[in-house]
Amino acid sequence: MRGRGRGVSELKLEILESRTNKLIGRRELIVRVAHWPRGTPSRKELREQVAKMLGVDPETVYVRKVKTDYGACESLARVHVYDSAERALQVEPPYIVKRHKEGEGEKGG
């Protein structure tokens, strides 16, 4: 089925694990991301898709890690979803906040 999709793919996300951390005020997710026929999606793209899927503000979503095995069109992402953007800035390490602000084109991995 070579012509199917014509090079454009939609990310398919599936939450494999969800844990609520009430003390910190966030949900901690493990998300499976299917991204055939292309490479690993950017953190920005993942953040937007997770926010859309959960119906939350993208500023409350932080992609902590993205892992893709060589040659695979499927990734696992560790994502934190905060109750508020202010709380996220208090809790997340500065390097993660910097990735969130700057890493628009950065690939996971």
MOPAC internal coordinates of N, CA, C and O (Angstrom, degrees):
PM7 1SCF
backbone

  N    0.0000 0     0.00 0     0.00 0    0    0    0
  C    1.4580 1     0.00 0     0.00 0    1    0    0
  C    1.5135 1   109.23 1     0.00 0    2    1    0
  O    1.2310 1   121.84 1  -115.17 1    3    2    1
  N    1.2724 1   114.08 1    64.83 1    3    2    1
  C    1.4423 1   121.26 1  -172.44 1    5    3    2
  C    1.5247 1   112.94 1   -67.01 1    6    5    3
  O    1.2310 1   118.67 1   141.79 1    7    6    5
  N    1.3002 1   120.14 1   -38.21 1    7    6    5
  C    1.4574 1   122.67 1  -175.52 1    9    7    6
  C    1.5147 1   114.51 1   -81.90 1   10    9    7
  O    1.2310 1   120.57 1   168.82 1   11   10    9
  N    1.3117 1   116.51 1   -11.18 1   11   10    9
  C    1.4590 1   119.94 1  -176.85 1   13   11   10
  C    1.5148 1   110.92 1   -63.89 1   14   13   11
  O    1.2310 1   119.86 1   -52.47 1   15   14   13
  N    1.3161 1   117.88 1   127.53 1   15   14   13
  C    1.4463 1   122.15 1   177.52 1   17   15   14
  C    1.5151 1   113.23 1    87.49 1   18   17   15
  O    1.2310 1   119.89 1   154.81 1   19   18   17
  N    1.3014 1   117.81 1   -25.19 1   19   18   17
  C    1.4537 1   123.84 1   178.94 1   21   19   18
  C    1.5277 1   113.39 1    47.47 1   22   21   19
  O    1.2310 1   120.50 1  -137.53 1   23   22   21
  N    1.3243 1   116.65 1    42.47 1   23   22   21
  C    1.4541 1   120.98 1   175.34 1   25   23   22
  C    1.5163 1   114.18 1    83.52 1   26   25   23
  O    1.2310 1   119.82 1   171.59 1   27   26   25
  N    1.3138 1   117.94 1    -8.41 1   27   26   25
  C    1.4554 1   121.06 1   179.76 1   29   27   26
  C    1.5217 1   107.10 1  -102.46 1   30   29   27
  O    1.2310 1   121.39 1   -51.94 1   31   30   29
  N    1.3141 1   114.95 1   128.06 1   31   30   29
  C    1.4589 1   117.16 1  -179.59 1   33   31   30
  C    1.5133 1   109.97 1  -123.34 1   34   33   31
  O    1.2310 1   121.87 1   -28.26 1   35   34   33
  N    1.2806 1   114.02 1   151.74 1   35   34   33
  C    1.4496 1   120.99 1   175.17 1   37   35   34
  C    1.5175 1   106.60 1  -105.89 1   38   37   35
  O    1.2310 1   120.79 1   -41.25 1   39   38   37
  N    1.3166 1   116.10 1   138.75 1   39   38   37
  C    1.4549 1   118.92 1   176.96 1   41   39   38
  C    1.5237 1   108.69 1   -73.39 1   42   41   39
  O    1.2310 1   121.37 1   -43.83 1   43   42   41
  N    1.3042 1   114.99 1   136.17 1   43   42   41
  C    1.4624 1   120.43 1   174.62 1   45   43   42
  C    1.5150 1   106.51 1  -113.49 1   46   45   43
  O    1.2310 1   120.90 1   -62.69 1   47   46   45
  N    1.3280 1   115.88 1   117.31 1   47   46   45
  C    1.4541 1   121.11 1  -177.55 1   49   47   46
  C    1.5132 1   111.08 1  -108.23 1   50   49   47
  O    1.2310 1   121.50 1   -38.47 1   51   50   49
  N    1.3220 1   114.73 1   141.53 1   51   50   49
  C    1.4583 1   121.35 1   177.09 1   53   51   50
  C    1.5265 1   107.53 1  -138.27 1   54   53   51
  O    1.2310 1   120.53 1   -55.47 1   55   54   53
  N    1.3249 1   116.60 1   124.53 1   55   54   53
  C    1.4642 1   120.59 1   178.24 1   57   55   54
  C    1.5272 1   107.90 1   -80.06 1   58   57   55
  O    1.2310 1   120.95 1   -63.15 1   59   58   57
  N    1.3280 1   115.78 1   116.85 1   59   58   57
  C    1.4605 1   121.22 1  -179.74 1   61   59   58
  C    1.5283 1   111.19 1   -89.15 1   62   61   59
  O    1.2310 1   121.47 1   146.51 1   63   62   61
  N    1.3176 1   114.79 1   -33.49 1   63   62   61
  C    1.4623 1   119.66 1  -177.34 1   65   63   62
  C    1.5231 1   108.61 1  -147.07 1   66   65   63
  O    1.2310 1   120.53 1   -42.02 1   67   66   65
  N    1.3171 1   116.60 1   137.98 1   67   66   65
  C    1.4559 1   122.08 1   178.16 1   69   67   66
  C    1.5189 1   108.95 1  -138.63 1   70   69   67
  O    1.2310 1   121.32 1   -51.90 1   71   70   69
  N    1.3140 1   115.08 1   128.10 1   71   70   69
  C    1.4597 1   119.94 1   179.68 1   73   71   70
  C    1.5188 1   108.22 1  -133.74 1   74   73   71
  O    1.2310 1   120.38 1   -45.37 1   75   74   73
  N    1.3262 1   116.89 1   134.63 1   75   74   73
  C    1.4592 1   121.82 1   178.31 1   77   75   74
  C    1.5220 1   108.63 1   -96.90 1   78   77   75
  O    1.2310 1   121.00 1   -53.79 1   79   78   77
  N    1.3262 1   115.69 1   126.21 1   79   78   77
  C    1.4523 1   122.14 1   177.48 1   81   79   78
  C    1.5253 1   106.72 1  -109.71 1   82   81   79
  O    1.2310 1   120.42 1   -88.36 1   83   82   81
  N    1.3293 1   116.80 1    91.64 1   83   82   81
  C    1.4618 1   121.92 1  -174.82 1   85   83   82
  C    1.5255 1   112.17 1   -66.99 1   86   85   83
  O    1.2310 1   120.33 1   147.17 1   87   86   85
  N    1.3124 1   116.97 1   -32.83 1   87   86   85
  C    1.4545 1   120.98 1  -179.12 1   89   87   86
  C    1.5352 1   111.08 1   -61.88 1   90   89   87
  O    1.2310 1   120.59 1   137.95 1   91   90   89
  N    1.3161 1   116.47 1   -42.05 1   91   90   89
  C    1.4666 1   121.48 1  -179.06 1   93   91   90
  C    1.5239 1   111.43 1   -89.89 1   94   93   91
  O    1.2310 1   119.88 1   157.34 1   95   94   93
  N    1.3107 1   117.84 1   -22.66 1   95   94   93
  C    1.4596 1   121.13 1  -179.71 1   97   95   94
  C    1.5118 1   113.04 1    82.66 1   98   97   95
  O    1.2310 1   120.77 1  -133.88 1   99   98   97
  N    1.3265 1   116.13 1    46.12 1   99   98   97
  C    1.4640 1   119.44 1   179.82 1  101   99   98
  C    1.5211 1   110.63 1  -150.55 1  102  101   99
  O    1.2310 1   121.86 1   -17.10 1  103  102  101
  N    1.3468 1   114.05 1   162.90 1  103  102  101
  C    1.4562 1   121.99 1   169.41 1  105  103  102
  C    1.5231 1   106.95 1  -105.96 1  106  105  103
  O    1.2310 1   120.47 1   -42.35 1  107  106  105
  N    1.3069 1   116.70 1   137.65 1  107  106  105
  C    1.4575 1   122.26 1   179.66 1  109  107  106
  C    1.5228 1   107.43 1  -111.44 1  110  109  107
  O    1.2310 1   120.74 1   -61.04 1  111  110  109
  N    1.3274 1   116.18 1   118.96 1  111  110  109
  C    1.4593 1   121.76 1  -173.27 1  113  111  110
  C    1.5208 1   111.95 1  -118.13 1  114  113  111
  O    1.2310 1   121.36 1   -32.71 1  115  114  113
  N    1.3145 1   115.00 1   147.29 1  115  114  113
  C    1.4663 1   122.47 1   164.30 1  117  115  114
  C    1.5250 1   104.62 1  -113.28 1  118  117  115
  O    1.2310 1   121.08 1   -59.17 1  119  118  117
  N    1.3334 1   115.53 1   120.83 1  119  118  117
  C    1.4561 1   121.21 1  -173.68 1  121  119  118
  C    1.5334 1   109.66 1  -120.04 1  122  121  119
  O    1.2310 1   120.85 1   -49.47 1  123  122  121
  N    1.3347 1   115.98 1   130.53 1  123  122  121
  C    1.4607 1   120.84 1   172.52 1  125  123  122
  C    1.5250 1   106.99 1   -90.21 1  126  125  123
  O    1.2310 1   121.27 1   -49.75 1  127  126  125
  N    1.3393 1   115.17 1   130.25 1  127  126  125
  C    1.4611 1   121.13 1  -177.94 1  129  127  126
  C    1.5218 1   108.79 1  -120.25 1  130  129  127
  O    1.2310 1   120.50 1   -64.20 1  131  130  129
  N    1.3231 1   116.65 1   115.80 1  131  130  129
  C    1.4646 1   121.73 1   174.58 1  133  131  130
  C    1.5238 1   106.78 1   -94.61 1  134  133  131
  O    1.2310 1   120.76 1   -53.65 1  135  134  133
  N    1.3433 1   116.15 1   126.35 1  135  134  133
  C    1.4663 1   119.72 1  -174.81 1  137  135  134
  C    1.5219 1   112.28 1  -136.05 1  138  137  135
  O    1.2310 1   120.63 1  -141.48 1  139  138  137
  N    1.3307 1   116.41 1    38.52 1  139  138  137
  C    1.4519 1   120.47 1   177.87 1  141  139  138
  C    1.5096 1   110.11 1   -69.16 1  142  141  139
  O    1.2310 1   116.56 1   -39.72 1  143  142  141
  N    1.2789 1   124.14 1   140.28 1  143  142  141
  C    1.4592 1   130.58 1     5.47 1  145  143  142
  C    1.5265 1   113.14 1  -104.09 1  146  145  143
  O    1.2310 1   118.75 1  -146.56 1  147  146  145
  N    1.2766 1   119.98 1    33.44 1  147  146  145
  C    1.4590 1   121.21 1  -175.19 1  149  147  146
  C    1.5239 1   111.15 1  -121.56 1  150  149  147
  O    1.2310 1   121.01 1     2.74 1  151  150  149
  N    1.3169 1   115.67 1  -177.26 1  151  150  149
  C    1.4589 1   121.36 1  -178.24 1  153  151  150
  C    1.5200 1   112.66 1   -80.01 1  154  153  151
  O    1.2310 1   121.62 1     7.33 1  155  154  153
  N    1.3098 1   114.51 1  -172.67 1  155  154  153
  C    1.4541 1   122.00 1  -178.03 1  157  155  154
  C    1.5278 1   110.62 1   -61.05 1  158  157  155
  O    1.2310 1   119.84 1   -49.04 1  159  158  157
  N    1.3250 1   117.91 1   130.96 1  159  158  157
  C    1.4655 1   120.42 1   179.48 1  161  159  158
  C    1.5278 1   111.50 1   -70.64 1  162  161  159
  O    1.2310 1   120.68 1   -21.91 1  163  162  161
  N    1.3164 1   116.30 1   158.09 1  163  162  161
  C    1.4609 1   121.31 1   179.19 1  165  163  162
  C    1.5244 1   110.29 1   -72.15 1  166  165  163
  O    1.2310 1   120.79 1   -18.69 1  167  166  165
  N    1.3193 1   116.09 1   161.31 1  167  166  165
  C    1.4642 1   121.28 1   176.93 1  169  167  166
  C    1.5287 1   110.43 1   -61.62 1  170  169  167
  O    1.2310 1   120.79 1   141.21 1  171  170  169
  N    1.3257 1   116.09 1   -38.79 1  171  170  169
  C    1.4670 1   120.23 1   179.24 1  173  171  170
  C    1.5292 1   110.21 1   -60.61 1  174  173  171
  O    1.2310 1   120.84 1   133.79 1  175  174  173
  N    1.3121 1   116.01 1   -46.21 1  175  174  173
  C    1.4637 1   121.07 1  -179.60 1  177  175  174
  C    1.5340 1   110.97 1   -62.54 1  178  177  175
  O    1.2310 1   120.89 1   136.43 1  179  178  177
  N    1.3277 1   115.90 1   -43.57 1  179  178  177
  C    1.4639 1   119.81 1   178.00 1  181  179  178
  C    1.5211 1   110.90 1   -62.86 1  182  181  179
  O    1.2310 1   120.58 1   135.04 1  183  182  181
  N    1.3297 1   116.49 1   -44.96 1  183  182  181
  C    1.4665 1   121.11 1  -179.91 1  185  183  182
  C    1.5254 1   110.54 1   -57.97 1  186  185  183
  O    1.2310 1   120.55 1   133.84 1  187  186  185
  N    1.3241 1   116.55 1   -46.16 1  187  186  185
  C    1.4665 1   120.60 1  -179.33 1  189  187  186
  C    1.5280 1   111.95 1   -64.59 1  190  189  187
  O    1.2310 1   120.30 1   138.64 1  191  190  189
  N    1.3224 1   117.03 1   -41.36 1  191  190  189
  C    1.4624 1   120.67 1  -178.89 1  193  191  190
  C    1.5305 1   112.07 1   -68.96 1  194  193  191
  O    1.2310 1   120.39 1   139.60 1  195  194  193
  N    1.3437 1   116.86 1   -40.40 1  195  194  193
  C    1.4630 1   120.23 1   177.90 1  197  195  194
  C    1.5265 1   109.66 1   -65.37 1  198  197  195
  O    1.2310 1   120.49 1   136.77 1  199  198  197
  N    1.3311 1   116.66 1   -43.23 1  199  198  197
  C    1.4708 1   120.73 1   178.91 1  201  199  198
  C    1.5242 1   110.85 1   -61.00 1  202  201  199
  O    1.2310 1   120.68 1   136.95 1  203  202  201
  N    1.3212 1   116.30 1   -43.05 1  203  202  201
  C    1.4688 1   121.08 1   178.71 1  205  203  202
  C    1.5283 1   110.94 1   -63.77 1  206  205  203
  O    1.2310 1   120.60 1   136.54 1  207  206  205
  N    1.3333 1   116.45 1   -43.46 1  207  206  205
  C    1.4540 1   121.64 1  -179.13 1  209  207  206
  C    1.5330 1   111.48 1   -62.98 1  210  209  207
  O    1.2310 1   120.54 1   140.91 1  211  210  209
  N    1.3430 1   116.57 1   -39.09 1  211  210  209
  C    1.4590 1   121.10 1  -176.94 1  213  211  210
  C    1.5309 1   113.39 1   -92.31 1  214  213  211
  O    1.2310 1   120.34 1   169.55 1  215  214  213
  N    1.3341 1   116.96 1   -10.45 1  215  214  213
  C    1.4607 1   120.73 1  -179.58 1  217  215  214
  C    1.5235 1   112.94 1    71.30 1  218  217  215
  O    1.2310 1   120.68 1  -140.27 1  219  218  217
  N    1.3433 1   116.31 1    39.73 1  219  218  217
  C    1.4622 1   121.00 1   179.98 1  221  219  218
  C    1.5321 1   109.95 1  -123.15 1  222  221  219
  O    1.2310 1   120.89 1   -11.20 1  223  222  221
  N    1.3170 1   115.91 1   168.80 1  223  222  221
  C    1.4643 1   122.66 1   177.23 1  225  223  222
  C    1.5290 1   108.89 1   -71.21 1  226  225  223
  O    1.2310 1   119.37 1   -49.28 1  227  226  225
  N    1.3435 1   118.80 1   130.72 1  227  226  225
  C    1.4719 1   120.66 1   178.68 1  229  227  226
  C    1.5336 1   113.70 1   -57.46 1  230  229  227
  O    1.2310 1   119.83 1   155.88 1  231  230  229
  N    1.3225 1   117.92 1   -24.12 1  231  230  229
  C    1.4601 1   121.04 1   179.27 1  233  231  230
  C    1.5217 1   112.64 1   -69.30 1  234  233  231
  O    1.2310 1   120.00 1   167.57 1  235  234  233
  N    1.3182 1   117.61 1   -12.43 1  235  234  233
  C    1.4707 1   121.34 1   178.22 1  237  235  234
  C    1.5191 1   112.38 1   -97.57 1  238  237  235
  O    1.2310 1   120.49 1   178.80 1  239  238  237
  N    1.3429 1   116.67 1    -1.20 1  239  238  237
  C    1.4669 1   122.20 1  -176.55 1  241  239  238
  C    1.5313 1   109.45 1  -106.85 1  242  241  239
  O    1.2310 1   120.87 1   -53.77 1  243  242  241
  N    1.3284 1   115.94 1   126.23 1  243  242  241
  C    1.4573 1   122.06 1   178.89 1  245  243  242
  C    1.5217 1   109.12 1  -124.71 1  246  245  243
  O    1.2310 1   120.73 1   -59.28 1  247  246  245
  N    1.3311 1   116.21 1   120.72 1  247  246  245
  C    1.4585 1   122.01 1   177.03 1  249  247  246
  C    1.5250 1   106.67 1   -86.34 1  250  249  247
  O    1.2310 1   120.81 1   -67.26 1  251  250  249
  N    1.3210 1   116.06 1   112.74 1  251  250  249
  C    1.4634 1   120.49 1  -176.22 1  253  251  250
  C    1.5210 1   111.97 1   -83.67 1  254  253  251
  O    1.2310 1   120.36 1   138.51 1  255  254  253
  N    1.3290 1   116.91 1   -41.49 1  255  254  253
  C    1.4641 1   120.20 1  -176.36 1  257  255  254
  C    1.5157 1   109.79 1  -153.67 1  258  257  255
  O    1.2310 1   121.23 1   -35.74 1  259  258  257
  N    1.3320 1   115.25 1   144.26 1  259  258  257
  C    1.4637 1   121.29 1   174.35 1  261  259  258
  C    1.5194 1   107.17 1  -130.05 1  262  261  259
  O    1.2310 1   120.38 1   -52.67 1  263  262  261
  N    1.3220 1   116.87 1   127.33 1  263  262  261
  C    1.4639 1   120.72 1  -179.93 1  265  263  262
  C    1.5172 1   109.34 1  -125.94 1  266  265  263
  O    1.2310 1   121.82 1   -53.87 1  267  266  265
  N    1.3387 1   114.12 1   126.13 1  267  266  265
  C    1.4578 1   121.28 1   177.31 1  269  267  266
  C    1.5158 1   107.85 1  -126.49 1  270  269  267
  O    1.2310 1   120.07 1   -54.25 1  271  270  269
  N    1.3119 1   117.47 1   125.75 1  271  270  269
  C    1.4588 1   120.68 1   175.43 1  273  271  270
  C    1.5177 1   109.27 1   -71.65 1  274  273  271
  O    1.2310 1   120.65 1   -29.89 1  275  274  273
  N    1.3255 1   116.36 1   150.11 1  275  274  273
  C    1.4550 1   122.16 1  -177.94 1  277  275  274
  C    1.5264 1   111.06 1   -54.85 1  278  277  275
  O    1.2310 1   121.17 1   -52.67 1  279  278  277
  N    1.3215 1   115.36 1   127.33 1  279  278  277
  C    1.4587 1   121.25 1   176.45 1  281  279  278
  C    1.5192 1   115.04 1    79.77 1  282  281  279
  O    1.2310 1   120.34 1   176.31 1  283  282  281
  N    1.3175 1   116.95 1    -3.69 1  283  282  281
  C    1.4665 1   119.85 1  -177.35 1  285  283  282
  C    1.5235 1   110.56 1   -88.28 1  286  285  283
  O    1.2310 1   120.65 1   -28.83 1  287  286  285
  N    1.2956 1   116.36 1   151.17 1  287  286  285
  C    1.4578 1   122.34 1   176.20 1  289  287  286
  C    1.5228 1   109.40 1  -108.91 1  290  289  287
  O    1.2310 1   121.70 1  -145.62 1  291  290  289
  N    1.3209 1   114.36 1    34.38 1  291  290  289
  C    1.4528 1   120.97 1  -179.97 1  293  291  290
  C    1.5284 1   107.20 1  -144.31 1  294  293  291
  O    1.2310 1   120.89 1   -43.94 1  295  294  293
  N    1.3183 1   115.91 1   136.06 1  295  294  293
  C    1.4597 1   121.61 1  -179.06 1  297  295  294
  C    1.5150 1   109.88 1  -126.87 1  298  297  295
  O    1.2310 1   121.19 1   -21.09 1  299  298  297
  N    1.3256 1   115.33 1   158.91 1  299  298  297
  C    1.4561 1   121.93 1   170.20 1  301  299  298
  C    1.5213 1   106.80 1  -113.52 1  302  301  299
  O    1.2310 1   121.01 1   -47.86 1  303  302  301
  N    1.3307 1   115.67 1   132.14 1  303  302  301
  C    1.4587 1   120.82 1  -179.60 1  305  303  302
  C    1.5267 1   109.61 1  -122.73 1  306  305  303
  O    1.2310 1   121.08 1   -42.14 1  307  306  305
  N    1.3260 1   115.55 1   137.86 1  307  306  305
  C    1.4631 1   121.40 1   173.53 1  309  307  306
  C    1.5209 1   106.15 1  -101.47 1  310  309  307
  O    1.2310 1   120.87 1   -59.20 1  311  310  309
  N    1.3317 1   115.94 1   120.80 1  311  310  309
  C    1.4649 1   122.33 1  -171.72 1  313  311  310
  C    1.5220 1   110.00 1  -128.54 1  314  313  311
  O    1.2310 1   121.03 1   -41.87 1  315  314  313
  N    1.3370 1   115.63 1   138.13 1  315  314  313
  C    1.4599 1   121.60 1   173.24 1  317  315  314
  C    1.5275 1   108.25 1  -111.10 1  318  317  315
  O    1.2310 1   120.57 1   -49.14 1  319  318  317
  N    1.3272 1   116.51 1   130.86 1  319  318  317
  C    1.4656 1   122.51 1   178.27 1  321  319  318
  C    1.5280 1   107.24 1  -118.73 1  322  321  319
  O    1.2310 1   120.86 1   -64.92 1  323  322  321
  N    1.3279 1   115.96 1   115.08 1  323  322  321
  C    1.4654 1   121.53 1  -174.76 1  325  323  322
  C    1.5205 1   111.80 1   -93.46 1  326  325  323
  O    1.2310 1   121.60 1   -21.08 1  327  326  325
  N    1.3429 1   114.55 1   158.92 1  327  326  325
  C    1.4645 1   121.43 1   176.31 1  329  327  326
  C    1.5267 1   110.61 1   -66.84 1  330  329  327
  O    1.2310 1   120.21 1   148.45 1  331  330  329
  N    1.3566 1   117.21 1   -31.55 1  331  330  329
  C    1.4611 1   121.27 1   178.87 1  333  331  330
  C    1.5271 1   109.51 1  -150.01 1  334  333  331
  O    1.2310 1   120.66 1   -23.12 1  335  334  333
  N    1.3341 1   116.35 1   156.88 1  335  334  333
  C    1.4625 1   121.35 1   178.39 1  337  335  334
  C    1.5284 1   110.44 1   -65.43 1  338  337  335
  O    1.2310 1   120.11 1   145.81 1  339  338  337
  N    1.3269 1   117.39 1   -34.19 1  339  338  337
  C    1.4661 1   121.66 1   179.59 1  341  339  338
  C    1.5312 1   110.39 1   -63.87 1  342  341  339
  O    1.2310 1   120.82 1   137.45 1  343  342  341
  N    1.3175 1   116.03 1   -42.55 1  343  342  341
  C    1.4611 1   120.40 1   179.54 1  345  343  342
  C    1.5297 1   110.67 1   -64.43 1  346  345  343
  O    1.2310 1   120.44 1   141.15 1  347  346  345
  N    1.3068 1   116.77 1   -38.85 1  347  346  345
  C    1.4611 1   120.94 1   178.74 1  349  347  346
  C    1.5242 1   110.65 1   -59.91 1  350  349  347
  O    1.2310 1   120.24 1   136.80 1  351  350  349
  N    1.3222 1   117.14 1   -43.20 1  351  350  349
  C    1.4653 1   121.06 1  -179.54 1  353  351  350
  C    1.5258 1   111.93 1   -65.87 1  354  353  351
  O    1.2310 1   120.31 1   151.36 1  355  354  353
  N    1.3181 1   117.02 1   -28.64 1  355  354  353
  C    1.4661 1   120.69 1   177.93 1  357  355  354
  C    1.5268 1   111.65 1   -74.97 1  358  357  355
  O    1.2310 1   120.12 1   148.20 1  359  358  357
  N    1.3116 1   117.38 1   -31.80 1  359  358  357
  C    1.4660 1   121.68 1  -170.62 1  361  359  358
  C    1.5266 1   113.19 1   -99.24 1  362  361  359
  O    1.2310 1   119.77 1   135.60 1  363  362  361
  N    1.3154 1   118.05 1   -44.40 1  363  362  361
  C    1.4624 1   121.31 1  -174.33 1  365  363  362
  C    1.5325 1   110.86 1   -67.46 1  366  365  363
  O    1.2310 1   120.17 1   -38.66 1  367  366  365
  N    1.3309 1   117.28 1   141.34 1  367  366  365
  C    1.4685 1   120.85 1   176.28 1  369  367  366
  C    1.5324 1   110.56 1   -62.86 1  370  369  367
  O    1.2310 1   120.37 1   -29.29 1  371  370  369
  N    1.3365 1   116.89 1   150.71 1  371  370  369
  C    1.4756 1   120.17 1  -178.03 1  373  371  370
  C    1.5256 1   114.37 1   -55.06 1  374  373  371
  O    1.2310 1   119.42 1   143.09 1  375  374  373
  N    1.3401 1   118.70 1   -36.91 1  375  374  373
  C    1.4620 1   119.66 1  -178.31 1  377  375  374
  C    1.5332 1   111.63 1   -67.14 1  378  377  375
  O    1.2310 1   120.07 1   148.37 1  379  378  377
  N    1.3328 1   117.47 1   -31.63 1  379  378  377
  C    1.4664 1   120.76 1   177.36 1  381  379  378
  C    1.5294 1   109.64 1   -72.38 1  382  381  379
  O    1.2310 1   120.29 1   138.66 1  383  382  381
  N    1.3287 1   117.06 1   -41.34 1  383  382  381
  C    1.4669 1   121.10 1   177.82 1  385  383  382
  C    1.5240 1   109.46 1   -61.90 1  386  385  383
  O    1.2310 1   120.30 1   139.53 1  387  386  385
  N    1.3382 1   117.04 1   -40.47 1  387  386  385
  C    1.4622 1   121.30 1   178.85 1  389  387  386
  C    1.5323 1   110.84 1   -62.63 1  390  389  387
  O    1.2310 1   120.26 1   136.67 1  391  390  389
  N    1.3460 1   117.11 1   -43.33 1  391  390  389
  C    1.4707 1   120.66 1   176.42 1  393  391  390
  C    1.5215 1   110.94 1   -60.75 1  394  393  391
  O    1.2310 1   121.29 1   139.42 1  395  394  393
  N    1.3209 1   115.14 1   -40.58 1  395  394  393
  C    1.4610 1   120.90 1  -179.05 1  397  395  394
  C    1.5225 1   110.49 1   -62.63 1  398  397  395
  O    1.2310 1   120.20 1   138.71 1  399  398  397
  N    1.3274 1   117.22 1   -41.29 1  399  398  397
  C    1.4631 1   121.91 1  -177.82 1  401  399  398
  C    1.5253 1   112.52 1   -78.36 1  402  401  399
  O    1.2310 1   120.36 1   136.99 1  403  402  401
  N    1.3468 1   116.92 1   -43.01 1  403  402  401
  C    1.4618 1   121.32 1  -173.36 1  405  403  402
  C    1.5165 1   114.56 1   -95.73 1  406  405  403
  O    1.2310 1   120.37 1   141.69 1  407  406  405
  N    1.3236 1   116.90 1   -38.31 1  407  406  405
  C    1.4570 1   122.30 1  -165.49 1  409  407  406
  C    1.5089 1   115.76 1   -69.87 1  410  409  407
  O    1.2310 1   120.42 1  -136.17 1  411  410  409
  N    1.3072 1   116.79 1    43.83 1  411  410  409
  C    1.4579 1   121.07 1  -176.88 1  413  411  410
  C    1.5195 1   112.43 1   -57.17 1  414  413  411
  O    1.2310 1   119.49 1   136.54 1  415  414  413
  N    1.3417 1   118.57 1   -43.46 1  415  414  413
  C    1.4578 1   120.34 1  -177.10 1  417  415  414
  C    1.5068 1   113.37 1  -102.36 1  418  417  415
  O    1.2310 1   120.14 1  -177.88 1  419  418  417
  N    1.3236 1   117.34 1     2.12 1  419  418  417
  C    1.4585 1   121.25 1  -176.00 1  421  419  418
  C    1.5146 1   111.84 1   -68.12 1  422  421  419
  O    1.2310 1   121.18 1   -43.47 1  423  422  421
  N    1.3011 1   115.35 1   136.53 1  423  422  421
  C    1.4663 1   120.65 1   176.00 1  425  423  422
  C    1.5115 1   108.27 1   -88.49 1  426  425  423
  O    1.2310 1   120.85 1   -27.66 1  427  426  425
  N    1.3318 1   115.98 1   152.34 1  427  426  425
  C    1.4656 1   120.46 1   176.32 1  429  427  426
  C    1.5120 1   110.17 1   -76.54 1  430  429  427
  O    1.2310 1   121.13 1    -7.50 1  431  430  429
  N    1.3356 1   115.44 1   172.50 1  431  430  429
  C    1.4316 1   115.25 1   174.25 1  433  431  430
  C    1.4394 1   112.43 1   141.77 1  434  433  431
  O    1.2310 1   120.10 1   180.00 1  435  434  433

